[in-house]
């Protein structure tokens, strides 16, 4: 941990960031309701601390140095985080408990969020903070109280509750279907295989599970999330290989169809994890109990 005297003030960072946008100490001062000399002094102190010039004058115009460009990226992240944290703290009363839950984005939007009304009605005094940022040590470092994830059940220092598995099915827009029925699954490559970054082996394994191989199993546009894949398939960009439970609504409405009837069970599953030491924390215990009720219901998946 850096000694306090080696850390810049928030005011200095705000002054620096404002000057980078205006490339003018005077205009930055007007924005911040400070004097021009005060802004200039803050930036000078920052440069002294960093041992780097952040700006230089070229033909009487202010320009950023390479060091300034590099520093600006991190400073904006810091100021944004401080602003978000401030708004977050002001958004609930001081007597309210906060339960921080991280989840994969599409899983959260498609499966978890539709069920949260029941949690809210049962626990109105608990402020739920749902995010899709997931790092391996979020739970152990206290950044999340619980975390949904897809994978294997073992995570050091945590209790892992298995929710359910998944089966992958190919889906596409009705308009993407060929005029004649498919006679083997490799013909799907003519429709363009939409790739998902979280399941890079999925198409290869899906073909292999039927005894087929194709050099095109890794070819096609790649998407970061299942939600992007779902939308791409809906608008006719190609055929996506997706967990059936994430597209049940589109299949029922006819917005998506299954062009080849073969479902591949995954060897992984969805889990809810929480730190071992938090097992008896009331809000964590209550959420786990509520989640067990959700997966025991007939419409869990």
Secondary structure, DSSP 8 states (H G I E B T S, - for coil): ---GGGS--HHHHHHHHHHHHHS-HHHHHHHHT--HHHHHHHHHHHHHHHTS--EEEETTEEEE-HHHHHHHHHHHHHHHHHHHHHHHHHTS-TT-EEEEEE--HHHIIIIIGGGHHHHHHH-TTEEEEEE----TTTTTTTS-SEEEEEE-S--TTEEEEEEE--EEEEEB-GGGS-SS--SSGGGGGGG-EEEEGGGTTHHHHHHHTTT---TTTT-S-EESSHHHHHHHHHTTS-EEEEEGGGSHHHHHHTSSB-SS---EE-S-EEEEEEEGGGTT-HHHHHHHHHHHHHHHSTT--
